[in-house]
Amino acid sequence: MNKQTKLMLKCAEKMRLTIVGKVKYDVIRCAHCRGGSYVYDPLIDDTQAMAMVKAFNLACVPLPVGGWSAACTFSEFMPVGNGKTLNEAICECVAKIP
């Protein structure tokens, strides 16, 4: 399992999603409320990443040197995630939330 897949699994855990079956070929499938399943990939899917922004009240800003930073504003610990893309910064931040 690669680093990105581990990161996405942590995000799925924080979002309290139900993982369906085993993670194969670094693809994570989650149960859908209407039955069936869907691919969970917040590093690519903007809708899934923005759901985490809303759920954890993240503040996202572009970095002057390029890339993005995301911070969890409701947590006393205030985890921060940085990434080349906005979605990567969001995932890094959510994975650090205690």
Secondary structure, DSSP 4 states (H G I P E B T S, - for coil): --HHHHHHHHHHHHTTPPBPS--BTTB-EEE-TTSSEEE--TTT-HHHHHHHHHHHTEEEEE-TTSSEEEEESS-SS--EEEESSHHHHHHHHHHH--
